[in-house]
């Protein structure tokens, strides 16, 4: 038995000899099984869903909205014409006043004394004139009887003329003193409301120093600054739509009544828009100084009507990249052709249109105009029936496969 075991070991049939054989067989079995499995599917391109807006009718007219403030149609800053001490203030700020109502009084003591003195001088001048008149009459009678010489009559006549001039001067002084006394009373020139009170009793005030601001009861107007790029499209009598943020965005009609002839701040012209009182009767609470938004319907006959698309449809990143490449600037620079909220001139900008025939989007460069709220005017580059992509344009490129977005997707 011992010899048999040694023979088996020497023939390579022992456990150590069998191990490499098993390893080879296992590897062949694994390779055969792997070859029988199906290969994994190839990765497919993702087809992005795009939300679109179908282009239909062109906008009838261009609109431009400007912010401004309400102001009284009739407003006046009142002051005393004389210096003095304020004796009494009879109204409070915000009070309604009638035409001719007394607002404040100056201490009139000094002016009344001046009036008394002027009236006394006037009486003396009149008495002197009467005396000179009688003297002249006597001298003329004597001259006619050849009792006195011509020189005596001439002297009497000259004295009479001087007395007459003295009376006129005294009358002027008395009238001036009377007027000054009356000017110690400050009254409302028209019916309205006290918008500001700037005096207090016993206050020393200079002539012409502001005392009150009175706003008339004739209504309100919106005052806005119109850019020089659109002032030529605004005319007297144009209808303007006015809205008031403090009243919950209610709207009312207005009419352009005044257009400034000279530039004001920021290269803009002042324009006044009268509110229609009948249309705003129910808008209680409107006061001068409140914010107002004026929407102008611009009717420039030379400008073509355009389509309106959401501002989100403009591929601003693409516009910046194109302009940077053209101008040799960095891609992060501002795009000159991007829509400018301030308006004024046509520019170009890119957007994407979905082509249903090819199932892809194509990049289109269009001519754009002013903004209207959150929409932008497009004058060239689109046709009725085009489907403009209005969301996610930053993730698109020309020729990219896409499909129409649906709520079910």
Number of C-alpha atoms within 10 A of each C-alpha: 6 6 7 9 10 10 12 11 13 10 9 11 11 12 9 10 12 11 10 10 10 10 10 10 10 11 10 11 11 10 10 11 9 11 10 8 8 7 8 6 6 6 6 6 7 9 12 16 14 21 18 18 17 15 16 14 13 16 14 12 14 20 15 17 17 15 16 19 18 23 21 22 18 16 18 15 14 20 19 23 15 17 15 20 18 21 18 17 17 12 16 14 14 14 12 16 22 15 12 12 15 16 20 22 21 26 17 19 11 11 21 16 13 19 21 15 15 22 19 14 19 21 15 15 21 19 14 18 21 15 14 21 19 13 16 21 14 14 23 21 13 16 16 13 9 10 11 14 13 14 11 14 21 14 12 19 19 13 19 21 14 14 21 19 14 19 21 15 16 21 19 14 19 21 15 15 21 18 13 18 21 15 17 23 19 21 19 21 16 19 18 22 20 21 21 18 18 11 18 16 14 14 13 13 19 14 11 13 16 16 19 24 19 27 26 23 17 14 19 23 24 27 25 21 21 25 20 14 13 16 17 11 14 19 14 13 13 15 17 22 17 24 19 19 12 12 12 8 12 12 18 19 19 24 20 21 15 15 18 14 9 9 14 13 9 10 12 18 19 18 22 24 28 24 23 15 15 9 12 17 10 9 13 8 9 17 14 17 13 15 18 22 22 24 19 21 18 18 15 14 8 6 12 15 19 21 21 22 22 18 18 17 24 26 25 21 17 21 22 23 18 18 20 18 12 9 9 9 14 12 16 10 11 16 19 14 18 20 23 17 13 11 16 14 11 15 18 18 23 23 25 25 22 26 18 13 6 12 15 21 24 19 17 15 16 18 18 27 24 21 24 19 12 11 15 23 24 25 21 15 13 19 14 11 11 16 21 25 26 20 19 14 20 14 9 21 14 13 15 16 19 19 17 17 12 9 4 4 6
